[in-house]
C-alpha cells in the first residue's frame, strides 16, 4: 500500500481558526444564554468557569495530544493505544455521522430565514409560520408522508458547499474556509450585538441575564448544567479535535492552543448571551411582559422569538440578516469539522484518496440527511435524534474513552510528556486529577441524571415506539455500528493495515 503523506495546517493560526470554528456553533448562540439565565444568571459564570478549567480545557489538551502524537483519526489513534480501544473511535465516528445528517438541516433553515428576514415573511405569527407554512410539520410522529421543497433545496446547497470545501483538503479547503468564516462571524455578530445594545429595554434583558442568584450555587443541577454546557459547546467527545489535531506539526504548542480555543469559545458564548438577552429585553419591553416570559432556547429562540423581535424593531430586516447569517456561518464551520471526522477515519483505515473519500463517504452522509430530514417528520426525527445522541452518544462515549485511556490503559503520563515536550505551559498534577477524577465523576452524574429524567417521563411526550426508534435506537445503533466497523478486517492495497506499527516521527522522539 502506498501511504499518502498526511497534510498539515499551514500555520498554528490556521489550526486555531478551524478549531474555534468547530467549537463555535449553533449551540453557542441559542443554548448558552438560556442555560445561564435558568441557572443563576451571573452566578452561573462561576461554575461555568470552573467547568472550563477542570473539564473543558483538560479534555481539549488530551484530544489535541492524542491527535498530534499519533497523527491519525480517532479509530486509528485509539487502536495504536490498544487494539480493542478502536471500538471507541468508530463509535465516535458514527456519532459524528448522525450529528452531521441533522445539523445540516438547521443550517438550511437559517439559509431560508436570511431571505425571510428581508420581507419578514413570517407575518404576525412566527411560530405558525415556522411549523406550518415553512416546515409543514405533521401533527404527530409517524411514517414520512411528504417532502418539503422549501427545506430540500437549501439543504442540498449546504451539502454542496461543505463537500466542495472538504474536497480541497485541509490547507486549501478547511483552513481557507475558516479564515473567511471566523472573521465574517465576528463582524456579523459584533454588529448584531451593537445594534441590540441600542434597543429600548436592552438593559432589562442584560439585568435578567447577569443578575446573580448566588443561592443557586448550592444546587447540584446548576453545576451539572455548567459542565454540560462546556462539554457540548467545545466539540469534544466525538472525534473532532483528535482529527483536527492529527494534522498539526510535531512541534505544535498543545496546551497554549487548547487554552486559546477554550477561552475564545467561552468569550463568544458570553457575547452571544449579551446579544440575545439585550434583544429579548427589547421584545419584553415592547410586549409589556417580564423577560422571563419571552426567554427561550433552541429553535424557539432562533426561529420564533427572534423573528418576533425583527418584526417589531426599526431596520429589523437588516438585524435579521445579520443574525441568520451568523447562524449559517457558525453552522457551516462546525458541520465541516464533523464530516471531516468521518472522512478522515475512512481514509486512515483504507488508504482512500481525498476526493473519492469526500464524495463517497461525505456524499453518503449528505444522502441520508437529504432523504430523512426535509420531510414533514423531519423536525421530530431531528429533535429525538439530537437529544439521545448528545446524552447517550457524545457524553457516554467520552466517559468510556476517559475510563479506558486514564484508568485501564494508563496513558495520561505518556500523553502529558508528549504535550509538555512542545508546549509553553507545562501540565501539572491538576491535569491528571481533572481527567482521572473530576471529569469522569461529572460525566457519570450527568448520565445518571439524564436517565432518571428519561424514565420519569417520555422525552417531549413522544410515544415509546417513536423514541425506541428515533431516540434510543439511534444512540444504541451508533454503538453497535461502531463495534461492527471495528471488527471489519479492513484492507487496502491487498494487505491488512497494521496500525500498531510505531510511526516514524515517534521513533525520533527521545
C-alpha positions as CSV (number, residue, x, y, z in Angstrom):
1,X,0.0,0.0,0.0
2,X,1.3,3.5,-0.9
3,X,1.0,5.6,2.3
4,X,-0.1,9.1,1.4
5,X,1.7,11.9,3.3
6,X,-0.6,13.5,5.9
7,X,-1.5,17.1,5.3
8,X,-0.6,19.7,7.9
9,X,-2.2,23.1,8.8
10,X,-0.2,25.9,7.1
11,X,0.1,27.8,10.4
12,X,-0.9,27.5,14.0
13,X,-3.4,30.3,13.4
14,X,-5.0,28.2,10.7
15,X,-5.5,25.3,13.1
16,X,-6.9,27.6,15.8
17,X,-9.3,29.2,13.3
18,X,-10.6,25.8,12.4
19,X,-10.7,24.5,16.0
20,X,-12.5,27.7,17.1
21,X,-14.8,27.5,14.1
22,X,-15.7,23.9,15.1
23,X,-16.4,24.8,18.7
24,X,-18.4,27.9,17.9
25,X,-21.6,26.6,16.6
26,X,-25.4,26.9,16.8
27,X,-25.4,25.9,20.5
28,X,-23.2,28.9,21.5
29,X,-25.8,31.3,20.1
30,X,-29.1,29.7,21.2
31,X,-28.2,27.4,24.1
32,X,-25.8,29.2,26.4
33,X,-27.9,32.3,27.1
34,X,-30.9,30.3,28.2
35,X,-28.8,27.8,30.3
36,X,-27.1,30.7,32.1
37,X,-30.5,32.5,32.7
38,X,-32.1,29.4,34.1
39,X,-29.2,28.5,36.4
40,X,-28.4,31.6,38.5
41,X,-27.8,34.3,35.9
42,X,-24.5,36.0,36.6
43,X,-23.8,33.5,39.4
44,X,-23.7,30.7,36.7
45,X,-20.5,32.2,35.3
46,X,-18.6,30.9,38.4
47,X,-19.4,27.1,37.9
48,X,-19.1,27.7,34.1
49,X,-15.5,29.0,34.5
50,X,-14.6,26.2,36.9
51,X,-16.1,23.7,34.4
52,X,-14.0,25.2,31.6
53,X,-10.8,24.9,33.7
54,X,-11.4,21.5,35.2
55,X,-13.1,19.7,32.3
56,X,-13.2,21.7,29.0
57,X,-9.5,22.7,28.6
58,X,-8.1,19.4,30.1
59,X,-10.2,17.4,27.6
60,X,-9.1,19.6,24.8
61,X,-5.5,19.1,25.7
62,X,-6.0,15.4,25.9
63,X,-7.7,15.2,22.5
64,X,-5.1,17.5,20.8
65,X,-2.3,15.4,22.2
66,X,-3.8,12.1,21.0
67,X,-4.3,13.6,17.5
68,X,-0.9,15.2,17.3
69,X,1.0,12.2,18.8
70,X,-0.5,9.5,16.6
71,X,-1.3,11.7,13.5
72,X,-4.4,9.7,12.9
73,X,-8.2,9.9,13.2
74,X,-9.9,8.6,16.4
75,X,-10.2,4.9,15.4
76,X,-6.6,4.5,14.2
77,X,-5.2,6.6,17.1
78,X,-7.0,4.6,19.8
79,X,-6.0,1.4,18.0
80,X,-2.4,2.4,18.4
81,X,-3.0,2.7,22.2
82,X,-4.8,-0.7,22.3
83,X,-6.4,-2.7,19.6
84,X,-9.8,-3.1,21.5
85,X,-10.0,0.6,22.1
86,X,-10.5,1.1,18.3
87,X,-14.2,0.4,19.1
88,X,-14.5,3.8,20.9
89,X,-13.0,5.6,17.9
90,X,-15.5,4.1,15.5
91,X,-18.3,4.8,18.0
92,X,-17.3,8.5,17.9
93,X,-17.2,8.4,14.1
94,X,-20.7,7.1,13.8
95,X,-21.9,9.7,16.3
96,X,-20.4,12.4,14.1
97,X,-22.1,10.8,11.1
98,X,-25.5,11.0,12.8
99,X,-25.0,14.6,14.0
100,X,-23.9,15.7,10.6
101,X,-27.1,14.4,9.0
102,X,-29.4,16.7,11.1
103,X,-27.0,19.6,11.8
104,X,-27.0,20.4,8.1
105,X,-30.8,20.8,8.1
106,X,-30.8,23.5,10.8
107,X,-28.2,25.4,8.7
108,X,-30.6,25.0,5.7
109,X,-33.4,26.6,7.8
110,X,-31.1,29.5,8.7
111,X,-30.3,30.0,5.0
112,X,-34.0,30.4,4.2
113,X,-34.5,32.7,7.1
114,X,-31.9,35.1,5.8
115,X,-34.2,35.7,2.9
116,X,-37.4,35.6,5.0
117,X,-35.9,38.4,7.2
118,X,-35.8,40.9,4.3
119,X,-39.6,40.8,3.8
120,X,-40.4,39.4,7.2
121,X,-42.4,36.7,5.6
122,X,-43.4,35.1,8.8
123,X,-46.1,37.8,9.3
124,X,-47.8,38.2,12.7
125,X,-47.3,34.6,13.9
126,X,-43.7,33.4,13.5
127,X,-44.5,30.2,15.3
128,X,-47.3,29.2,13.0
129,X,-45.2,30.2,10.0
130,X,-42.2,28.0,11.2
131,X,-44.1,24.8,11.9
132,X,-46.9,25.2,9.4
133,X,-46.0,27.2,6.4
134,X,-42.3,26.5,6.3
135,X,-41.6,23.1,7.8
136,X,-45.1,21.7,7.2
137,X,-44.7,19.6,10.3
138,X,-47.0,16.6,10.6
139,X,-49.4,16.5,13.6
140,X,-47.5,13.7,15.3
141,X,-44.5,11.5,14.6
142,X,-45.1,8.6,12.3
143,X,-44.1,7.5,8.8
144,X,-42.7,10.1,6.4
145,X,-45.6,11.1,4.1
146,X,-44.2,14.1,2.1
147,X,-41.1,16.1,1.3
148,X,-40.8,19.8,1.9
149,X,-39.2,21.5,-1.1
150,X,-38.5,24.7,0.8
151,X,-36.2,22.8,3.1
152,X,-34.9,20.4,0.5
153,X,-33.2,22.8,-2.0
154,X,-31.2,24.8,0.6
155,X,-30.2,21.6,2.3
156,X,-28.7,20.3,-1.0
157,X,-26.9,23.7,-1.4
158,X,-25.5,23.4,2.1
159,X,-24.1,19.9,1.4
160,X,-22.6,21.0,-2.0
161,X,-20.7,23.8,-0.2
162,X,-19.5,21.5,2.6
163,X,-18.3,18.7,0.3
164,X,-16.6,21.1,-2.1
165,X,-14.7,22.7,0.8
166,X,-13.7,19.3,2.1
167,X,-12.6,18.1,-1.3
168,X,-10.0,20.8,-1.4
169,X,-8.3,19.3,1.6
170,X,-7.1,20.6,5.0
171,X,-5.0,23.5,3.8
172,X,-6.8,24.7,0.7
173,X,-10.2,23.8,1.8
174,X,-10.9,23.6,5.6
175,X,-8.2,26.1,6.6
176,X,-9.0,28.7,4.0
177,X,-12.8,28.4,4.6
178,X,-12.3,29.1,8.3
179,X,-10.0,32.0,7.6
180,X,-13.1,33.5,5.9
181,X,-15.8,32.2,8.2
182,X,-14.4,33.2,11.6
183,X,-13.8,36.9,10.7
184,X,-17.2,37.0,9.0
185,X,-18.8,35.6,12.1
186,X,-17.1,38.1,14.3
187,X,-18.2,41.0,12.1
188,X,-21.8,39.8,11.8
189,X,-22.2,39.1,15.4
190,X,-20.4,42.2,16.7
191,X,-22.7,44.3,14.5
192,X,-25.7,42.4,15.8
193,X,-24.7,42.9,19.5
194,X,-24.0,46.6,19.0
195,X,-27.4,47.0,17.4
196,X,-29.1,45.0,20.2
197,X,-27.5,47.1,22.9
198,X,-29.0,50.3,21.4
199,X,-32.6,48.9,21.7
200,X,-35.1,50.1,24.3
201,X,-35.3,47.5,27.0
202,X,-31.8,46.1,26.4
203,X,-30.7,46.9,29.9
204,X,-33.7,45.0,31.3
205,X,-32.6,42.0,29.3
206,X,-29.0,42.1,30.4
207,X,-30.1,42.6,34.0
208,X,-32.2,39.4,33.7
209,X,-29.2,37.5,32.4
210,X,-26.4,38.7,34.6
211,X,-28.1,39.5,37.9
212,X,-26.6,36.8,40.1
213,X,-28.7,34.4,42.2
214,X,-25.9,33.2,44.5
215,X,-28.3,30.7,46.2
216,X,-28.3,28.6,43.0
217,X,-24.6,27.7,43.6
218,X,-25.8,25.2,46.2
219,X,-28.0,23.5,43.6
220,X,-26.2,20.5,42.1
221,X,-28.2,20.7,38.9
222,X,-26.6,24.1,38.2
223,X,-23.1,22.6,38.3
224,X,-24.2,19.8,36.1
225,X,-25.6,22.3,33.6
226,X,-22.3,24.2,33.7
227,X,-20.3,21.2,32.9
228,X,-22.8,20.1,30.3
229,X,-22.6,23.4,28.5
230,X,-18.8,23.4,28.5
231,X,-18.7,19.8,27.3
232,X,-21.2,20.1,24.5
233,X,-20.0,23.6,23.3
234,X,-16.3,22.7,22.8
235,X,-16.8,19.9,20.2
236,X,-15.1,17.4,22.5
237,X,-16.0,13.7,22.9
238,X,-16.9,12.8,19.3
239,X,-13.6,12.9,17.5
240,X,-13.4,16.4,16.0
241,X,-10.5,17.7,18.0
242,X,-8.5,14.4,17.7
243,X,-9.0,14.6,13.9
244,X,-8.1,18.3,13.6
245,X,-5.0,17.9,15.8
246,X,-3.8,14.9,13.7
247,X,-2.9,17.5,11.0
248,X,-0.7,19.5,13.4
249,X,3.1,19.7,13.1
250,X,5.2,17.7,15.6
251,X,6.3,20.9,17.4
252,X,2.9,22.5,17.9
253,X,2.1,24.1,21.2
254,X,-0.7,21.8,22.5
255,X,-1.5,23.5,25.9
256,X,-1.5,27.0,24.6
257,X,-3.7,26.1,21.6
258,X,-6.2,24.4,23.9
259,X,-6.4,27.5,26.2
260,X,-6.8,29.9,23.2
261,X,-9.6,27.7,21.7
262,X,-11.3,27.2,25.0
263,X,-11.4,30.8,26.1
264,X,-12.3,32.0,22.6
265,X,-15.3,29.7,22.6
266,X,-16.4,30.9,26.0
267,X,-15.9,34.5,25.1
268,X,-18.2,34.1,22.1
269,X,-20.8,32.4,24.3
270,X,-20.9,35.3,26.7
271,X,-21.0,37.7,23.7
272,X,-23.9,35.7,22.4
273,X,-25.7,35.9,25.7
274,X,-25.3,39.7,25.7
275,X,-26.7,40.0,22.2
276,X,-29.6,37.5,22.7
277,X,-30.8,38.9,26.1
278,X,-30.5,42.6,25.0
279,X,-32.8,41.6,22.1
280,X,-35.2,39.7,24.4
281,X,-35.2,42.7,26.7
282,X,-36.5,44.8,23.8
283,X,-39.2,42.3,23.0
284,X,-40.3,42.0,26.6
285,X,-40.5,45.8,26.9
286,X,-42.4,46.2,23.7
287,X,-44.8,43.4,24.8
288,X,-45.2,44.7,28.3
289,X,-44.2,41.4,29.9
290,X,-41.2,40.2,32.1
291,X,-38.1,39.0,30.2
292,X,-38.7,35.5,31.6
293,X,-41.9,35.2,29.5
294,X,-40.0,35.7,26.2
295,X,-36.8,33.9,27.1
296,X,-36.4,30.6,25.3
297,X,-33.7,28.4,23.8
298,X,-33.0,26.4,20.7
299,X,-35.4,26.6,17.7
300,X,-37.9,28.6,19.7
301,X,-35.3,31.4,20.3
302,X,-33.8,31.4,16.8
303,X,-36.9,30.9,14.6
304,X,-39.8,32.2,16.7
305,X,-38.6,34.7,19.3
306,X,-36.1,36.5,17.1
307,X,-38.4,36.8,14.1
308,X,-40.9,38.4,16.5
309,X,-38.3,40.9,17.6
310,X,-37.3,41.6,13.9
311,X,-40.9,42.4,13.1
312,X,-41.1,45.0,15.9
313,X,-37.8,46.8,15.6
314,X,-36.6,49.6,13.3
315,X,-34.4,48.2,10.5
316,X,-35.5,44.7,11.6
317,X,-34.7,43.2,8.2
318,X,-31.0,44.1,8.5
319,X,-30.9,42.8,12.1
320,X,-32.4,39.5,10.9
321,X,-30.0,39.1,8.0
322,X,-27.1,39.6,10.4
323,X,-28.5,37.1,12.9
324,X,-29.3,34.3,10.5
325,X,-26.1,34.9,8.5
326,X,-24.3,34.4,11.8
327,X,-26.1,31.1,12.3
328,X,-25.2,29.9,8.8
329,X,-21.5,30.8,9.1
330,X,-21.2,29.3,12.6
331,X,-23.1,26.2,11.5
332,X,-21.0,25.6,8.4
333,X,-17.7,25.8,10.2
334,X,-18.9,23.2,12.7
335,X,-20.5,20.9,10.1
336,X,-17.3,20.9,8.1
337,X,-15.4,19.7,11.1
338,X,-18.0,17.0,11.9
339,X,-17.9,15.5,8.4
340,X,-14.1,15.7,8.4
341,X,-14.1,13.1,11.3
342,X,-15.9,10.6,9.1
343,X,-13.9,11.2,6.0
344,X,-10.5,11.1,7.9
345,X,-11.4,7.9,9.7
346,X,-12.2,6.1,6.4
347,X,-9.1,7.5,4.7
348,X,-6.9,6.3,7.5
349,X,-8.3,2.8,7.6
350,X,-8.5,2.2,3.8
351,X,-5.9,4.4,2.2
352,X,-8.6,6.0,0.1
353,X,-7.6,9.3,-1.6
354,X,-9.1,12.6,-0.5
355,X,-11.6,13.3,-3.3
356,X,-13.1,9.8,-3.5
357,X,-13.4,9.7,0.3
358,X,-15.1,13.1,0.5
359,X,-17.7,12.5,-2.3
360,X,-18.1,8.8,-1.4
361,X,-18.3,8.9,2.4
362,X,-19.3,12.5,2.8
363,X,-21.8,12.0,0.0
364,X,-23.4,9.1,1.9
365,X,-23.8,11.4,5.0
366,X,-25.4,14.0,2.7
367,X,-27.7,11.4,1.1
368,X,-29.0,10.2,4.5
369,X,-29.6,13.8,5.5
370,X,-31.5,14.6,2.3
371,X,-33.6,11.5,2.5
372,X,-34.7,11.8,6.1
373,X,-34.9,15.4,7.3
374,X,-36.5,17.7,4.7
375,X,-39.8,15.9,5.3
376,X,-43.0,16.5,7.4
377,X,-41.5,14.2,10.0
378,X,-38.0,15.8,9.9
379,X,-38.4,18.0,12.9
380,X,-39.5,15.1,15.1
381,X,-36.6,12.9,13.9
382,X,-34.1,15.8,14.5
383,X,-35.4,16.5,18.0
384,X,-35.3,12.9,19.2
385,X,-32.0,12.1,17.5
386,X,-30.3,15.2,18.8
387,X,-31.4,14.6,22.4
388,X,-30.4,11.0,22.6
389,X,-27.2,11.1,20.6
390,X,-26.0,14.0,22.8
391,X,-26.9,12.5,26.1
392,X,-26.2,8.8,25.4
393,X,-23.8,9.1,22.5
394,X,-21.3,12.0,22.9
395,X,-21.3,12.1,26.7
396,X,-21.3,8.4,27.2
397,X,-18.6,7.8,24.6
398,X,-16.4,10.5,26.3
399,X,-16.9,8.9,29.7
400,X,-16.0,5.4,28.3
401,X,-13.0,6.9,26.5
402,X,-11.7,8.6,29.7
403,X,-12.1,5.5,31.8
404,X,-10.3,3.4,29.2
405,X,-7.5,5.9,28.5
406,X,-6.9,7.0,32.0
407,X,-7.7,4.0,34.2
408,X,-7.3,0.9,32.0
409,X,-4.6,1.9,29.6
410,X,-3.0,4.4,32.0
411,X,-1.9,6.6,29.1
412,X,-2.1,10.0,30.8
413,X,1.6,10.2,31.9
414,X,2.7,9.4,28.3
415,X,0.3,11.9,26.9
416,X,1.5,14.5,29.4
417,X,5.1,14.0,28.5
418,X,4.2,14.4,24.8
419,X,2.2,17.6,25.4
420,X,4.9,19.1,27.7
421,X,7.7,18.5,25.2
422,X,6.4,21.2,22.8
423,X,4.1,23.4,25.0
424,X,4.9,26.7,26.6
425,X,2.8,25.8,29.6
426,X,3.7,22.5,31.3
427,X,0.9,20.4,32.6
428,X,0.9,19.6,36.3
429,X,-0.8,17.1,38.6
430,X,-4.0,19.2,38.2
431,X,-4.4,17.9,34.6
432,X,-4.4,14.2,35.6
433,X,-6.6,14.9,38.6
434,X,-9.2,16.6,36.4
435,X,-9.2,13.9,33.8
436,X,-8.9,11.0,36.2
437,X,-11.3,12.1,38.8
438,X,-13.4,15.3,38.3
439,X,-14.5,14.9,34.7
440,X,-15.4,11.2,34.9
441,X,-17.4,11.8,38.1
442,X,-19.3,14.7,36.5
443,X,-20.0,12.8,33.3
444,X,-21.2,9.8,35.3
445,X,-23.5,12.0,37.3
446,X,-24.8,13.6,34.0
447,X,-25.6,10.1,32.8
448,X,-27.5,9.2,36.0
449,X,-29.4,12.5,36.0
450,X,-30.4,12.1,32.3
451,X,-31.5,8.5,32.7
452,X,-33.6,9.4,35.8
453,X,-35.4,12.1,33.8
454,X,-35.8,9.7,30.9
455,X,-37.5,7.1,32.9
456,X,-39.7,9.6,34.8
457,X,-41.5,10.6,31.6
458,X,-41.1,10.2,27.8
459,X,-39.0,12.9,26.2
460,X,-41.3,15.7,24.9
461,X,-44.2,13.4,25.4
462,X,-43.3,11.3,22.3
463,X,-44.7,7.8,22.1
464,X,-42.5,5.0,23.4
465,X,-42.4,3.3,20.0
466,X,-41.1,6.5,18.3
467,X,-38.4,7.0,21.0
468,X,-37.3,3.4,20.7
469,X,-36.7,4.0,17.0
470,X,-35.6,7.6,16.6
471,X,-34.1,8.1,20.0
472,X,-32.8,5.1,21.9
473,X,-32.4,3.2,18.5
474,X,-30.1,5.9,17.1
475,X,-28.0,6.2,20.3
476,X,-27.6,2.4,20.7
477,X,-27.3,1.9,17.0
478,X,-24.3,4.2,16.9
479,X,-22.5,2.0,19.4
480,X,-23.4,-1.3,17.6
481,X,-22.3,0.0,14.2
482,X,-19.1,1.3,15.9
483,X,-18.4,-2.2,17.2
484,X,-19.1,-3.7,13.8
485,X,-16.8,-1.3,12.0
486,X,-14.0,-2.1,14.5
487,X,-14.4,-5.8,13.8
488,X,-14.2,-5.5,10.0
489,X,-10.9,-6.8,8.6
490,X,-10.2,-3.6,6.6
491,X,-7.9,-4.0,3.7
492,X,-6.1,-1.6,1.4
493,X,-3.8,-2.4,-1.4
494,X,-4.4,-6.1,-0.8
495,X,-2.9,-6.1,2.7
496,X,-4.2,-5.7,6.2
497,X,-3.4,-2.3,7.6
498,X,-1.3,-2.6,10.7
499,X,-1.9,0.4,12.8
500,X,0.1,-0.9,15.7
501,X,3.3,-0.1,13.9
502,X,5.2,2.7,15.5
503,X,5.1,5.9,13.5
504,X,8.5,7.2,12.2
505,X,8.0,10.5,14.0
506,X,7.5,8.8,17.3
507,X,10.7,6.8,17.0
508,X,12.6,10.0,16.6
509,X,11.4,11.4,19.8
510,X,13.5,10.9,22.9
